[in-house]
Amino acid sequence: MQVPVLDNACGTIALLHALANAPTLAPAPPASPLAALVERCRGLDAEARGRALDADEGVRQLHR
């Protein structure tokens, strides 16, 4: 879910969604920001995942 503080993140969210849901096709390196974010968000609802994404400094740096 895109929370209001994530300006213009639609593409980033779509890419993260695809990568997180196809780990056998495009596995994230275990120590990567993507792997850490996916693990932190496991079990969260859509709004909480959006807020976790917004708060993730590693992903924020990559999005710029």
N, C-alpha and C positions, 0 to 999 in steps of 0.2 A: 504494500500500500504506500502510495506517495503521500508523505505528510507535508503540510504547508511549508515547512522550512527547507525542504529539498527542492530548490528551484531547478527546473530543466533537467531533472534526473530520470526522466522516463526511459531513455535509452540505457542508462546505467542500470536501472532497476530491471529492465528486460534482460539485459546481458547477465546480471547476477542470478536472476531467476532461472535462465537456461542453464548456466554453469552449475548452479546448486542442485538442479533437478536432473542432471545428466552426468553424474560423477564417473560413470564408466566410459563415456565418450570423451570427456575433457576433465580429467581429474586435476584438482587443485593441489599444488605442492603442500605437503603437511604443515609447513611453517609459514605459509603465505597468509596475507591479510584476508583473502577470500575464505580459506579453510577456517581461520579463526572466527570470522563473522558467521559463517554457516553453523559452526558448532555452538556459538553463543546464542543464535536465534532458534535453535532446535526447540520445538515445543511452544514457541511464542505465537500469539495471534498476529494478524496482519499489521495492526497499528503498532504493536510493540516492536515488530521487526522493522517497520519504517523508522521508528525512533532510534532503534539500535543502529541502523544504517546511517542515519543522520549524525549520530554521536561517534561513529567509527572514524578516527583520524586517519588511519591507513587508507581507507576507501575514499575519504574526503580528498586526500592528497592526490590520489590517482584520478579522481573525477575532474580536477581543475584543468 
